[in-house]
């Protein structure tokens, strides 16, 4: 499920080299090296140091060139018609607007897609799909990236999943090693999700909606830290995963769930990232950046725009 706005970015000087696709300096659109795909979304290889992935999800190891060139998916964008996220036109459930995103012609600014102009709270009773929070989720991930946390797209040779298939780098490597050791692929139901998506799951769980049998409150799920997975084939994978540091944490209450304790627990940090993001856009309604899901943070999540700021 993995997950923006204000796409006014500096022109990336890294793409002045021959063979690169140039951007549009007038609109502040970066050039790009190549196309890529991560978490089920079409992306482009851009300079991260050049500020070319505002509010998007950054994935390493998928692009040619220097270490600064990384895969950027669903960055924020802003058009005269409104703000949104840069998506493939085939993935846009809103209105695609051309000319405001780095990438090939089919990557356009998707305005009003997913949750449209609604808030997370307004979506609690309207959907069972966490993708409505994609824009906001991408902004939270961008904050985590800026704080130095390393996430990685899982190895599709050994790990099959749909949606935002990202984990902390060490967890992603360990999972691939476990699958390779038995020469079989593992199918995931869930991996990393931000506090915005966790908030929706938790609310659906509280209200008995969407067939959610168990969900932790925001800031307390290892999925928010990118070190947890769910797989329906848990009986088969208990042994191989345990050999590579994965723990079958809740065999009775949540048997599909495994945790990798070799990566740090940053579930509260992910909630802190949301709190910091909220504070940067709401100077008159500041939250304590403590990673605690209290009434004020719950209210802020309810009132946060699905597409981000």
C-alpha positions in Angstrom: 0.0 0.0 0.0 2.8 2.2 0.4 1.7 6.6 -0.6 1.5 13.9 -2.0 1.5 17.7 -2.9 3.4 20.9 -3.8 5.4 19.7 -6.8 7.3 23.0 -7.3 10.8 21.6 -7.4 14.2 22.8 -8.5 15.4 21.8 -11.9 17.7 18.9 -11.4 21.1 19.8 -12.8 22.1 16.1 -12.6 20.3 15.6 -15.9 22.3 18.0 -18.0 24.3 15.0 -19.2 23.8 13.6 -22.7 21.2 10.9 -23.1 19.0 12.2 -20.2 15.4 13.4 -20.8 15.4 17.0 -19.8 12.7 18.6 -17.7 10.9 21.9 -17.8 12.6 24.7 -15.9 9.7 27.1 -16.3 7.4 24.7 -14.4 10.2 23.4 -12.1 9.9 19.9 -13.5 13.0 17.7 -13.2 14.5 15.7 -16.0 14.8 12.0 -15.5 17.2 9.1 -16.3 14.9 6.2 -16.9 11.6 4.7 -15.9 11.1 2.3 -13.0 8.4 0.6 -11.0 8.0 0.2 -7.3 5.2 -0.8 -5.0 2.9 -1.4 -7.9 3.3 2.2 -9.2 5.0 3.5 -12.3 8.0 5.8 -11.4 11.0 7.6 -12.8 14.7 7.6 -12.0 15.5 11.1 -10.7 18.1 12.9 -8.6 17.0 12.7 -5.0 19.7 15.2 -3.9 18.3 17.6 -6.5 14.9 17.6 -4.8 13.2 15.8 -7.6 10.9 13.5 -5.6 8.8 15.9 -3.4 6.5 13.9 -1.2 7.0 10.7 -3.2 8.3 7.3 -2.2 12.0 6.8 -2.9 13.3 3.3 -3.6 17.0 2.4 -4.1 18.6 -0.2 -6.4 16.2 0.2 -9.3 18.0 2.8 -11.4 21.2 3.2 -13.4 23.7 5.9 -12.8 25.0 7.4 -9.6 23.8 6.5 -6.1 21.8 9.8 -6.1 19.6 8.5 -8.9 16.7 6.5 -7.4 13.2 5.4 -8.3 10.6 8.0 -7.3 6.9 7.0 -7.3 3.8 9.1 -6.7 5.5 12.4 -5.9 3.4 15.5 -5.3 2.3 17.7 -8.1 0.4 21.0 -8.4 -1.7 22.2 -11.3 -4.2 25.0 -12.0 -6.8 22.3 -11.6 -5.6 21.3 -8.1 -2.9 19.2 -6.4 -2.4 15.5 -6.5 0.2 12.8 -7.1 2.2 11.9 -10.3 0.8 8.5 -11.4 0.4 6.5 -14.6 -2.8 7.5 -16.3 -3.9 3.9 -16.0 -3.6 4.1 -12.2 -5.3 7.5 -11.8 -8.9 7.3 -10.5 -9.2 11.1 -10.7 -8.4 13.5 -13.5 -4.9 13.2 -15.1 -3.4 16.5 -16.0 -0.4 16.5 -18.4 2.7 18.6 -18.2 3.3 18.8 -14.4 5.3 15.6 -13.7 8.7 14.2 -14.6 8.5 11.1 -16.8 7.0 9.8 -20.0 3.8 11.2 -21.4 1.6 8.7 -19.5 2.8 9.8 -16.1 0.6 12.8 -15.3 -0.6 14.7 -12.2 -3.6 12.8 -10.9 -6.0 15.3 -9.3 -8.8 14.2 -7.2 -7.9 10.5 -7.3 -8.2 8.1 -4.4 -9.7 10.0 -1.5 -10.1 13.1 -3.7 -10.4 16.2 -1.5 -11.7 14.2 1.5 -10.1 13.6 4.8 -9.1 10.3 6.3 -12.0 10.5 8.7 -14.5 10.9 5.9 -13.2 7.7 4.3 -13.7 5.5 7.4 -17.2 4.6 6.4 -16.8 5.0 2.6 -14.2 2.4 1.6 -12.1 -0.6 2.7 -9.1 0.4 0.5 -6.1 2.1 2.2 -5.0 3.3 -1.2 -7.3 6.4 -0.6 -4.5 7.6 1.6 -1.7 7.3 -1.0 -0.9 11.0 -1.2 -0.7 11.5 2.6 1.2 8.2 3.0 3.8 9.3 0.5 4.4 12.5 2.4 4.9 10.6 5.6 7.4 8.3 3.9 9.2 11.3 2.5 9.7 12.7 6.1 11.1 9.3 7.2 13.5 9.3 4.2 14.6 12.8 5.2 15.4 11.6 8.7 17.8 8.9 7.3 15.7 5.8 7.5 16.4 3.3 4.7 13.5 1.5 3.0 13.8 -0.9 0.1 11.6 -2.5 -2.5 11.4 -6.2 -1.9 13.1 -8.6 -4.4 10.4 -9.6 -6.8 12.4 -12.7 -7.8 11.6 -14.2 -4.4 8.8 -12.1 -3.0 5.4 -11.7 -4.6 2.9 -9.1 -3.5 0.7 -6.2 -4.7 0.6 -2.7 -3.5 3.4 -1.0 -1.5 5.9 -3.9 -1.1 8.5 -2.0 0.8 10.4 -2.9 4.0 13.3 -1.6 6.0 16.4 -2.6 3.9 17.7 -5.2 6.3 14.3 -6.8 6.6 13.8 -6.9 2.8 17.2 -8.6 2.4 16.5 -11.1 5.1 13.2 -12.0 3.6 14.7 -12.6 0.2 17.4 -14.8 1.7 14.8 -16.9 3.5 12.9 -17.5 0.3 16.1 -18.2 -1.7 17.2 -20.7 0.8 14.3 -23.0 0.0 14.2 -22.0 -3.6 10.6 -20.8 -3.4 8.8 -17.5 -3.5 6.8 -16.1 -0.7 3.5 -14.3 -1.3 2.7 -11.3 1.0 -0.6 -9.9 1.9 0.9 -6.8 3.6 4.3 -5.2 4.3 5.1 -1.5 5.2 2.3 0.9 5.8 2.3 4.4 7.3 0.4 5.8 10.2 -2.3 7.2 7.8 -3.1 3.7 6.5 -2.8 2.2 10.0 -5.3 4.7 11.2 -7.8 3.5 8.7 -7.3 -0.1 9.5 -7.6 0.6 13.2 -10.9 2.5 12.7 -12.3 -0.3 10.5 -11.3 -2.8 13.2 -12.9 -0.8 15.9 -16.1 -0.5 13.9 -16.2 -4.1 12.8 -15.8 -3.2 9.1 -13.8 -4.5 6.2 -13.2 -7.9 7.7 -10.3 -6.6 9.8 -9.9 -9.2 12.6 -7.0 -7.5 14.4 -5.3 -4.1 14.1 -3.0 -2.1 16.3 -3.4 1.6 17.0 -1.3 4.0 15.0 2.3 4.1 16.3 2.2 0.6 17.7 2.2 -1.7 14.6 5.5 -3.1 13.3 4.0 -2.7 9.8 4.5 1.0 10.4 8.2 0.4 11.0 8.6 -1.6 7.8 9.8 -4.7 9.6 6.6 -6.8 9.5 4.8 -8.9 6.9 1.6 -10.9 6.6 1.4 -14.1 4.5 -1.5 -16.5 4.2 1.0 -19.4 3.9 2.3 -19.0 7.4 2.5 -22.7 8.2 4.9 -23.4 5.4 7.0 -20.3 6.1 7.4 -20.6 9.9 10.6 -22.7 9.6 12.4 -20.9 6.8 11.6 -17.5 8.1 12.8 -18.3 11.7 16.2 -19.3 10.2 16.6 -15.8 9.0 15.6 -13.8 12.1 11.8 -13.6 11.6 9.5 -14.3 14.5 6.0 -15.7 14.3 4.7 -13.2 16.9 1.0 -14.0 17.3 0.5 -17.6 16.1 -3.0 -17.8 17.7 -4.5 -14.3 17.3 -2.7 -13.2 14.1 -1.1 -16.2 12.5 -0.4 -14.5 9.2 2.0 -12.0 10.9 5.8 -12.2 11.1 8.2 -9.6 12.6 11.9 -9.1 11.8 13.6 -7.9 14.9 16.9 -7.4 13.2 15.6 -4.0 12.0 14.9 -1.2 14.6 11.4 -0.6 15.8 10.4 2.7 14.3 6.6 2.4 14.5 6.5 5.3 16.9 8.9 7.2 14.7 6.5 6.8 11.8 3.8 8.4 13.8 6.2 11.2 14.8 6.7 11.7 11.1 3.0 12.3 10.7 3.0 14.6 13.6 5.9 16.6 12.2 4.1 16.8 8.8 0.9 18.0 10.4 2.7 20.7 12.4 4.5 22.0 9.3 1.1 22.6 7.6 -1.0 23.6 10.7 0.9 26.3 12.6 -2.2 27.1 14.6 -2.9 23.6 15.8 0.4 22.0 16.9 0.9 18.4 18.0 3.4 17.0 20.5 5.9 15.1 18.3 6.0 12.2 20.7 4.9 9.3 18.6 1.9 8.7 20.9 -1.6 8.1 19.6 -3.6 10.4 21.9 -6.8 12.4 21.3 -5.1 15.3 19.6 -3.2 13.1 17.1 -6.3 11.0 16.5 -8.2 14.2 15.7 -5.4 15.3 13.4 -5.4 12.1 11.5 -9.2 12.3 11.1 -8.9 15.8 9.6 -5.8 15.1 7.4 -6.4 15.2 3.6 -6.2 11.9 1.9 -4.1 13.4 -0.9 -1.8 15.2 1.5 -1.0 18.9 1.6 
